[in-house]
């Protein structure tokens, strides 16, 4: 079963076609990779899926529903969350408060419950605090929970951003270059973590990444973009051996 379908997806900026007639399906519960040279249109596709950019033509179907050009908050509410190339955290808040703030998206008590500190409010607040603590533990940030987010090492800021995305309880998690700035050991740890959170949270994960070790190590299916168009698709082995992919990456014929 496919959880995400891109049908003839196209995005133009003036006379420039950033994404051109891309057809691509993501299977439910899979870890799927989206790769390609710089400027291939990968992040543009993420921005189209999440409503940051408006689609020029084509459709985006998520979990059986057409989400093309819906507002970003409605797309998030439907079950899609993401991280960004450039880390976006509440940099002056603690690690714990960053995650707890995201967890509050799941609260459904009223303003009156909050003002009067009624039992419904107290019960849900405890649940949200427990959820935040659990996510911090899963991401290996227990001993840094009181640190200001901006003071975390770069690799741990990446982990914090993933924890915050998970706090929204998504069905589909989009990771935009999660291993950027990480050393080989950190990248290997991240590979294991991505597999673990897929299983623990029953998630589908779509990853943009330039670290081929990570992509080839965790993804079951990979789509390759080049100049905004789909160049190839298949298993990691298929993609590694595809002559057009070798040419696009290395500039030589395979």
KENUZA-602993 format. One record per residue: residue in three letters; x, y, z of N, C-alpha, C, O in turn. Coordinates in steps of 0.2 Angstrom, whole numbers, padded with zeros to 4 digits, always signed. Layout:
# KENUZA-602993
ALAXYZXYZXYZXYZ...
END
This chain:
# KENUZA-602993
UNK+0004-0006+0000+0000+0000+0000+0004+0006+0000+0009+0007+0004UNK+0003+0011-0004+0007+0017-0005+0004+0022+0000-0002+0024+0000UNK+0008+0026+0004+0005+0031+0008+0006+0038+0005+0002+0042+0007UNK+0011+0038+0000+0012+0045-0003+0012+0043-0011+0016+0039-0013UNK+0009+0047-0015+0009+0047-0022+0010+0054-0025+0006+0059-0023UNK+0015+0055-0029+0017+0061-0033+0015+0059-0040+0018+0055-0043UNK+0010+0063-0042+0007+0062-0049+0008+0068-0053+0005+0073-0053UNK+0013+0067-0058+0015+0072-0063+0017+0079-0059+0015+0084-0062UNK+0020+0078-0054+0022+0084-0049+0027+0089-0053+0032+0087-0055UNK+0024+0095-0054+0028+0100-0057+0028+0107-0053+0023+0109-0051UNK+0034+0110-0053+0035+0116-0050+0039+0121-0054+0045+0119-0055UNK+0037+0126-0056+0041+0131-0060+0041+0138-0056+0036+0140-0053UNK+0047+0141-0057+0048+0148-0054+0049+0152-0060+0055+0152-0063UNK+0044+0156-0062+0045+0160-0068+0046+0155-0074+0042+0151-0075UNK+0052+0156-0078+0053+0151-0083+0057+0145-0082+0059+0141-0086UNK+0059+0144-0075+0063+0139-0073+0059+0133-0070+0055+0134-0066UNK+0060+0127-0073+0057+0121-0070+0061+0118-0065+0066+0115-0066UNK+0059+0119-0058+0063+0116-0053+0061+0108-0052+0066+0104-0050UNK+0055+0106-0053+0053+0099-0053+0048+0098-0059+0044+0102-0060UNK+0050+0093-0063+0046+0092-0069+0043+0086-0070+0046+0081-0071UNK+0036+0085-0069+0032+0079-0071+0035+0073-0067+0036+0068-0070UNK+0036+0074-0061+0039+0068-0057+0033+0064-0054+0028+0066-0051UNK+0034+0057-0056+0029+0052-0053+0033+0048-0048+0038+0045-0050UNK+0030+0047-0042+0034+0043-0037+0029+0041-0032+0025+0045-0029UNK+0030+0035-0030+0026+0032-0024+0030+0030-0018+0036+0027-0019UNK+0028+0031-0012+0031+0029-0006+0027+0024-0003+0021+0025-0001UNK+0030+0018-0002+0026+0013+0002+0025+0014+0009+0030+0016+0012UNK+0019+0012+0012+0018+0013+0019+0023+0009+0023+0025+0003+0021UNK+0026+0012+0028+0030+0008+0033+0037+0007+0030+0041+0004+0033UNK+0039+0010+0024+0045+0010+0021+0050+0015+0024+0048+0020+0026UNK+0057+0014+0022+0061+0020+0023+0064+0021+0015+0067+0016+0013UNK+0062+0026+0013+0064+0028+0006+0068+0034+0005+0068+0038+0009UNK+0073+0033+0000+0078+0038-0001+0076+0043-0007+0074+0040-0012UNK+0078+0049-0006+0078+0054-0012+0084+0057-0013+0087+0061-0009UNK+0088+0055-0018+0095+0058-0019+0095+0061-0026+0091+0061-0030UNK+0101+0064-0027+0103+0068-0033+0108+0073-0032+0109+0075-0026UNK+0111+0075-0037+0116+0081-0037+0113+0087-0034+0107+0088-0033UNK+0117+0091-0031+0115+0098-0029+0111+0101-0034+0112+0102-0040UNK+0105+0104-0032+0101+0108-0036+0096+0104-0041+0093+0106-0045UNK+0096+0097-0039+0092+0092-0043+0084+0093-0041+0080+0091-0045UNK+0082+0097-0036+0075+0098-0035+0073+0094-0029+0066+0094-0028UNK+0077+0091-0025+0075+0087-0019+0071+0090-0014+0066+0089-0012UNK+0074+0096-0011+0071+0100-0006+0065+0103-0009+0060+0104-0005UNK+0065+0105-0015+0059+0108-0018+0053+0103-0017+0047+0105-0016UNK+0054+0096-0019+0049+0091-0018+0046+0091-0011+0040+0091-0009UNK+0051+0091-0006+0049+0092+0001+0044+0098+0003+0039+0097+0006UNK+0046+0103+0000+0043+0110+0001+0036+0109-0003+0031+0112+0000UNK+0035+0106-0008+0029+0105-0011+0024+0100-0007+0018+0101-0006UNK+0027+0095-0005+0023+0090-0001+0020+0093+0006+0015+0092+0008UNK+0025+0097+0009+0022+0100+0015+0019+0107+0014+0017+0110+0019UNK+0018+0109+0008+0014+0115+0007+0018+0122+0007+0015+0127+0007UNK+0024+0121+0008+0028+0128+0008+0028+0131+0002+0028+0137+0001UNK+0029+0127-0004+0028+0130-0011+0021+0127-0013+0019+0122-0011UNK+0018+0131-0018+0012+0129-0021+0014+0125-0027+0019+0126-0031UNK+0010+0119-0029+0011+0115-0035+0009+0119-0041+0004+0122-0041UNK+0013+0119-0046+0011+0122-0053+0006+0117-0056+0001+0120-0059UNK+0008+0111-0056+0003+0106-0059+0005+0099-0056+0010+0098-0054UNK+0000+0094-0057+0001+0088-0054-0003+0087-0047-0006+0092-0045UNK-0002+0082-0044-0006+0080-0038-0001+0077-0033+0004+0073-0034UNK-0003+0078-0026+0000+0075-0021-0005+0071-0017-0010+0074-0014UNK-0005+0065-0016-0010+0061-0013-0006+0058-0007-0001+0054-0007UNK-0009+0059-0001-0006+0056+0005-0012+0053+0009-0017+0055+0011UNK-0010+0046+0010-0015+0042+0014-0022+0042+0011-0027+0042+0015UNK-0022+0042+0004-0028+0042+0001-0032+0048+0000-0037+0048-0003UNK-0029+0054+0002-0032+0060+0002-0028+0065-0002-0022+0065-0002UNK-0031+0069-0006-0027+0074-0011-0026+0080-0006-0030+0084-0003UNK-0019+0081-0005-0017+0087-0001-0013+0092-0005-0010+0097-0002UNK-0014+0092-0011-0011+0097-0016-0013+0104-0014-0019+0106-0014UNK-0008+0108-0013-0009+0115-0011-0013+0117-0005-0015+0122-0004UNK-0013+0112+0000-0016+0113+0006-0012+0117+0010-0006+0118+0009UNK-0015+0121+0015-0010+0125+0020-0006+0120+0024-0007+0114+0025UNK+0000+0123+0026+0005+0119+0029+0003+0116+0036+0004+0110+0037UNK-0001+0119+0040-0004+0117+0046-0009+0111+0045-0009+0107+0049UNK-0013+0111+0039-0017+0106+0038-0013+0100+0036-0015+0094+0038UNK-0008+0101+0032-0004+0095+0030-0001+0092+0036+0000+0086+0037UNK+0002+0096+0041+0005+0093+0047+0000+0090+0051+0001+0084+0054UNK-0006+0092+0051-0012+0089+0055-0014+0082+0052-0016+0078+0056UNK-0013+0082+0046-0015+0076+0042-0010+0070+0044-0011+0064+0043UNK-0004+0072+0046+0001+0067+0048+0008+0067+0045+0012+0062+0044UNK+0010+0073+0042+0016+0074+0039+0021+0079+0043+0018+0084+0044UNK+0026+0077+0045+0031+0082+0048+0038+0081+0045+0039+0076+0041UNK+0042+0086+0046+0049+0086+0043+0054+0089+0047+0052+0093+0052UNK+0060+0088+0045+0066+0092+0047+0068+0096+0041+0066+0095+0036UNK+0073+0100+0043+0075+0105+0037+0083+0104+0036+0087+0102+0041UNK+0085+0107+0030+0092+0107+0029+0096+0111+0034+0101+0109+0037UNK+0093+0117+0035+0096+0122+0040+0091+0121+0047+0085+0122+0047UNK+0095+0119+0052+0091+0117+0058+0087+0122+0061+0089+0128+0061UNK+0081+0121+0062+0076+0126+0065+0073+0123+0072+0069+0119+0072UNK+0076+0126+0077+0075+0125+0084+0073+0131+0087+0074+0137+0085UNK+0070+0131+0093+0069+0136+0098+0076+0137+0101+0077+0134+0107UNK+0080+0141+0098+0087+0140+0100+0089+0143+0108+0094+0141+0111UNK+0084+0147+0110+0085+0150+0117+0082+0146+0122+0082+0147+0128UNK+0078+0140+0120+0074+0136+0125+0079+0130+0126+0083+0128+0122UNK+0077+0126+0132+0081+0120+0133+0079+0115+0129+0074+0115+0125UNK+0083+0109+0129+0081+0103+0125+0074+0101+0127+0070+0100+0122UNK+0073+0100+0133+0067+0098+0136+0061+0102+0133+0056+0100+0131UNK+0062+0109+0134+0056+0113+0132+0055+0114+0125+0049+0115+0123UNK+0060+0112+0121+0059+0112+0113+0054+0106+0112+0050+0107+0108UNK+0056+0100+0115+0051+0095+0114+0044+0095+0117+0039+0094+0114UNK+0044+0098+0123+0038+0099+0126+0033+0103+0122+0027+0102+0122UNK+0036+0109+0120+0032+0113+0116+0029+0110+0110+0023+0111+0108UNK+0033+0106+0106+0030+0102+0101+0024+0097+0103+0019+0096+0100UNK+0026+0094+0109+0021+0089+0112+0014+0092+0113+0009+0089+0113UNK+0014+0099+0114+0008+0102+0116+0003+0103+0110-0003+0104+0111UNK+0005+0101+0104+0001+0101+0098-0004+0095+0099-0010+0095+0096UNK-0003+0090+0104-0007+0085+0105-0012+0086+0111-0016+0082+0112UNK-0012+0092+0114-0016+0093+0119-0023+0095+0117-0024+0098+0111UNK-0028+0093+0120-0035+0095+0118-0039+0098+0124-0046+0097+0124UNK-0036+0100+0129-0040+0103+0135-0042+0110+0133-0039+0113+0128UNK-0047+0113+0136-0049+0120+0134-0045+0125+0138-0041+0124+0143UNK-0046+0131+0136-0043+0137+0140-0045+0137+0147-0041+0138+0152UNK-0052+0136+0148-0054+0136+0155-0051+0130+0159-0049+0131+0165UNK-0050+0124+0156-0046+0119+0160-0040+0121+0162-0037+0120+0167UNK-0036+0125+0158-0030+0127+0159-0030+0133+0164-0026+0132+0169UNK-0034+0138+0164-0034+0143+0169-0036+0141+0176-0033+0143+0180UNK-0041+0136+0176-0043+0134+0183-0039+0127+0185-0040+0125+0190UNK-0034+0125+0181-0030+0119+0182-0035+0113+0184-0034+0110+0189UNK-0040+0112+0180-0044+0107+0181-0041+0100+0180-0036+0099+0177UNK-0044+0094+0182-0041+0088+0182-0039+0086+0175-0034+0083+0174UNK-0043+0088+0170-0042+0086+0163-0035+0089+0161-0031+0086+0157UNK-0034+0095+0163-0028+0099+0161-0022+0096+0165-0017+0094+0161UNK-0023+0094+0171-0017+0091+0175-0015+0084+0172-0009+0083+0172UNK-0020+0080+0170-0019+0074+0167-0015+0074+0161-0010+0071+0160UNK-0018+0079+0156-0014+0079+0150-0007+0082+0150-0003+0080+0147UNK-0006+0087+0155+0000+0090+0155+0005+0084+0158+0011+0084+0155UNK+0003+0080+0162+0008+0075+0164+0009+0070+0158+0015+0068+0158UNK+0004+0068+0154+0005+0064+0149+0010+0067+0144+0014+0064+0141UNK+0010+0074+0143+0014+0078+0138+0021+0078+0141+0026+0077+0137UNK+0022+0079+0147+0029+0079+0150+0032+0072+0149+0038+0071+0148UNK+0028+0067+0151+0030+0060+0150+0032+0059+0143+0037+0055+0141UNK+0028+0061+0138+0030+0060+0131+0036+0064+0129+0041+0061+0125UNK+0037+0070+0131+0043+0073+0130+0049+0070+0133+0055+0069+0129UNK+0049+0067+0139+0055+0064+0142+0056+0057+0138+0062+0056+0137UNK+0051+0054+0136+0052+0048+0132+0056+0049+0126+0061+0046+0124UNK+0054+0054+0122+0057+0056+0116+0064+0058+0117+0069+0056+0113UNK+0065+0062+0122+0072+0064+0123+0077+0058+0125+0082+0058+0123UNK+0074+0053+0128+0078+0047+0130+0079+0043+0124+0085+0041+0123UNK+0074+0042+0119+0075+0039+0113+0080+0042+0109+0084+0038+0106UNK+0081+0048+0109+0086+0052+0105+0092+0052+0108+0097+0055+0105UNK+0093+0049+0114+0100+0050+0117+0102+0056+0120+0107+0058+0120UNK+0097+0060+0122+0098+0067+0124+0096+0068+0132+0096+0074+0134UNK+0096+0062+0135+0094+0063+0143+0098+0067+0147+0096+0071+0151UNK+0105+0066+0145+0110+0070+0150+0111+0077+0147+0114+0081+0150UNK+0107+0079+0142+0107+0086+0139+0101+0090+0140+0100+0095+0137UNK+0096+0087+0143+0089+0090+0143+0088+0097+0145+0084+0100+0143UNK+0093+0099+0150+0092+0105+0153+0097+0110+0149+0097+0116+0151UNK+0100+0108+0144+0105+0113+0140+0101+0117+0136+0095+0115+0133UNK+0103+0123+0134+0100+0127+0129+0101+0124+0123+0107+0122+0121UNK+0096+0124+0118+0097+0120+0112+0103+0123+0108+0106+0119+0105UNK+0104+0129+0108+0109+0132+0104+0116+0130+0106+0121+0131+0102UNK+0117+0128+0112+0123+0126+0115+0125+0118+0114+0130+0116+0115UNK+0120+0115+0111+0121+0108+0109+0126+0107+0103+0126+0112+0099UNK+0130+0102+0103+0134+0101+0097+0129+0100+0091+0124+0098+0092UNK+0132+0101+0085+0128+0101+0079+0124+0094+0078+0118+0094+0076UNK+0128+0089+0079+0124+0082+0078+0119+0081+0083+0114+0078+0081UNK+0119+0084+0089+0114+0083+0094+0108+0088+0092+0102+0086+0094UNK+0110+0093+0089+0104+0098+0087+0100+0094+0082+0094+0095+0082UNK+0103+0090+0077+0100+0086+0072+0095+0081+0076+0089+0081+0074UNK+0097+0078+0081+0093+0073+0085+0087+0077+0088+0082+0074+0088UNK+0089+0083+0091+0083+0086+0094+0078+0088+0089+0072+0088+0091UNK+0080+0090+0083+0075+0092+0078+0071+0086+0076+0065+0087+0075UNK+0074+0080+0076+0070+0074+0074+0065+0072+0080+0059+0071+0079UNK+0067+0073+0086+0063+0072+0092+0057+0077+0092+0051+0075+0093UNK+0058+0083+0090+0053+0088+0090+0048+0086+0084+0042+0087+0085UNK+0050+0083+0078+0046+0081+0073+0042+0075+0075+0036+0075+0074UNK+0045+0070+0079+0041+0064+0081+0036+0066+0086+0031+0062+0087UNK+0037+0072+0090+0032+0074+0095+0025+0075+0092+0020+0075+0096UNK+0025+0077+0086+0018+0078+0082+0015+0071+0080+0010+0072+0077UNK+0018+0066+0082+0015+0059+0080+0013+0058+0073+0007+0057+0071UNK+0018+0059+0068+0017+0059+0061+0016+0052+0059+0018+0047+0062UNK+0013+0051+0053+0012+0045+0049+0018+0044+0044+0021+0039+0043UNK+0020+0050+0042+0026+0051+0037+0031+0056+0040+0029+0062+0041UNK+0037+0054+0040+0042+0059+0043+0047+0060+0037+0050+0055+0034UNK+0048+0067+0035+0053+0069+0030+0059+0071+0033+0059+0076+0037UNK+0065+0068+0032+0071+0070+0034+0075+0073+0029+0077+0070+0024UNK+0077+0080+0030+0081+0083+0024+0088+0084+0027+0090+0088+0031UNK+0092+0079+0024+0099+0079+0025+0101+0078+0033+0104+0083+0036UNK+0098+0073+0036+0099+0073+0043+0106+0071+0046+0108+0073+0051UNK+0110+0069+0041+0117+0067+0043+0122+0073+0041+0128+0072+0042UNK+0119+0079+0039+0123+0084+0037+0128+0087+0043+0125+0088+0048UNK+0134+0087+0042+0138+0090+0047+0141+0084+0052+0144+0086+0057UNK+0138+0078+0051+0140+0073+0056+0146+0069+0053+0148+0068+0047UNK+0150+0066+0058+0156+0062+0057+0154+0055+0055+0148+0054+0056UNK+0158+0051+0053+0156+0044+0051+0153+0040+0057+0148+0036+0056UNK+0156+0041+0063+0153+0037+0069+0146+0040+0070+0141+0036+0071UNK+0145+0046+0070+0138+0049+0071+0133+0047+0066+0127+0046+0067UNK+0136+0047+0059+0131+0044+0054+0129+0037+0055+0123+0035+0053UNK+0134+0033+0057+0132+0026+0058+0127+0025+0064+0122+0021+0063UNK+0128+0029+0069+0123+0029+0075+0116+0032+0072+0111+0029+0074UNK+0116+0037+0068+0110+0039+0065+0106+0034+0061+0100+0034+0061UNK+0110+0030+0057+0107+0025+0053+0103+0020+0057+0097+0018+0056UNK+0106+0018+0063+0103+0013+0068+0097+0017+0071+0091+0014+0071UNK+0097+0023+0072+0092+0027+0075+0086+0027+0071+0080+0027+0073UNK+0087+0029+0064+0082+0029+0060+0078+0023+0059+0072+0023+0059UNK+0081+0017+0059+0078+0011+0058+0074+0009+0065+0069+0007+0064UNK+0077+0011+0070+0073+0010+0077+0067+0014+0077+0062+0012+0080UNK+0067+0021+0075+0061+0025+0076+0056+0023+0071+0050+0024+0072UNK+0058+0020+0065+0053+0018+0061+0049+0012+0064+0043+0012+0063UNK+0052+0007+0067+0049+0002+0070+0045+0004+0076+0039+0002+0077UNK+0048+0008+0081+0045+0010+0087+0039+0014+0086+0034+0013+0090UNK+0039+0019+0081+0033+0023+0080+0029+0021+0074+0024+0025+0072UNK+0030+0016+0071+0026+0013+0065+0026+0019+0060+0020+0020+0058UNK+0031+0021+0058+0032+0027+0053+0034+0025+0046+0037+0019+0045UNK+0032+0029+0042+0035+0029+0035+0040+0035+0035+0039+0040+0037UNK+0046+0034+0032+0051+0039+0032+0054+0040+0025+0055+0035+0022UNK+0054+0046+0023+0057+0048+0017+0063+0053+0018+0062+0058+0022UNK+0069+0051+0015+0075+0054+0017+0078+0057+0011+0079+0054+0006UNK+0080+0064+0012+0085+0067+0007+0092+0066+0010+0093+0068+0016UNK+0097+0064+0007+0104+0063+0010+0109+0063+0005+0108+0060-0001UNK+0115+0066+0006+0121+0065+0002+0126+0060+0004+0130+0058+0001UNK+0125+0058+0011+0129+0053+0013+0126+0046+0010+0121+0043+0013UNK+0130+0043+0006+0127+0037+0002+0128+0031+0007+0124+0027+0006UNK+0132+0031+0012+0132+0026+0016+0126+0025+0020+0123+0020+0021UNK+0123+0031+0022+0117+0031+0026+0111+0029+0021+0107+0024+0023UNK+0111+0032+0015+0105+0030+0011+0105+0023+0009+0100+0019+0009UNK+0111+0020+0007+0112+0013+0005+0111+0008+0011+0109+0003+0010UNK+0112+0011+0017+0112+0006+0023+0105+0006+0026+0103+0001+0029UNK+0100+0011+0025+0094+0010+0028+0088+0010+0023+0082+0008+0025UNK+0089+0012+0017+0083+0013+0012+0082+0006+0009+0086+0003+0007UNK+0075+0005+0008+0073-0001+0004+0072+0001-0003+0072-0003-0008UNK+0070+0008-0004+0069+0010-0011+0072+0017-0012+0072+0021-0007UNK+0074+0019-0018+0078+0025-0019+0075+0028-0025+0075+0025-0030UNK+0074+0035-0025+0073+0038-0031+0078+0043-0032+0080+0047-0028UNK+0081+0044-0039+0086+0048-0040+0083+0054-0045+0080+0053-0050UNK+0084+0060-0043+0082+0066-0047+0088+0069-0050+0094+0069-0047UNK+0087+0072-0056+0093+0076-0059+0089+0081-0063+0085+0080-0067UNK+0091+0088-0062+0088+0093-0065+0080+0093-0065+0077+0095-0070UNK+0078+0091-0059+0071+0092-0057+0067+0086-0060+0061+0086-0059UNK+0070+0081-0064+0066+0075-0066+0069+0069-0063+0074+0068-0061UNK+0064+0064-0063+0066+0057-0061+0071+0054-0065+0069+0053-0071UNK+0077+0052-0063+0082+0049-0067+0082+0042-0066+0083+0038-0071UNK+0080+0039-0060+0080+0032-0059+0077+0030-0053+0076+0035-0049UNK+0075+0024-0052+0071+0022-0046+0072+0015-0045+0073+0011-0050UNK+0073+0012-0039+0074+0005-0037+0077+0004-0031+0078+0008-0026UNK+0080-0002-0030+0083-0004-0024+0090-0001-0024+0092+0002-0029UNK+0093+0000-0018+0100+0003-0017+0105-0001-0022+0108+0003-0026UNK+0104-0007-0023+0109-0010-0028+0107-0008-0035+0112-0007-0039UNK+0101-0008-0037+0099-0006-0044+0102+0001-0045+0104+0002-0050UNK+0101+0006-0040+0103+0013-0041+0110+0013-0042+0113+0017-0046UNK+0114+0010-0038+0121+0010-0038+0124+0008-0045+0129+0010-0047UNK+0120+0003-0048+0123+0000-0054+0120+0004-0060+0121+0002-0066UNK+0116+0009-0059+0112+0012-0065+0117+0017-0068+0120+0021-0065UNK+0118+0016-0075+0123+0020-0079+0121+0027-0079+0126+0031-0078UNK+0115+0029-0079+0113+0036-0079+0114+0039-0073+0116+0045-0073UNK+0114+0036-0067+0115+0038-0061+0123+0040-0060+0125+0045-0057UNK+0127+0035-0062+0134+0036-0062+0136+0042-0066+0140+0045-0064UNK+0133+0043-0072+0135+0048-0076+0133+0055-0073+0137+0060-0073UNK+0127+0055-0070+0125+0061-0066+0129+0063-0060+0130+0069-0059UNK+0131+0058-0057+0135+0060-0051+0143+0061-0052+0146+0065-0049UNK+0145+0057-0057+0152+0057-0059+0154+0061-0065+0160+0063-0066UNK+0149+0063-0069+0150+0067-0075+0153+0063-0081+0156+0065-0085UNK+0153+0056-0080+0156+0052-0085+0151+0046-0087+0147+0045-0083UNK+0152+0044-0092+0147+0038-0094+0149+0032-0091+0155+0030-0090UNK+0144+0028-0088+0145+0022-0085+0146+0016-0089+0147+0011-0087
END
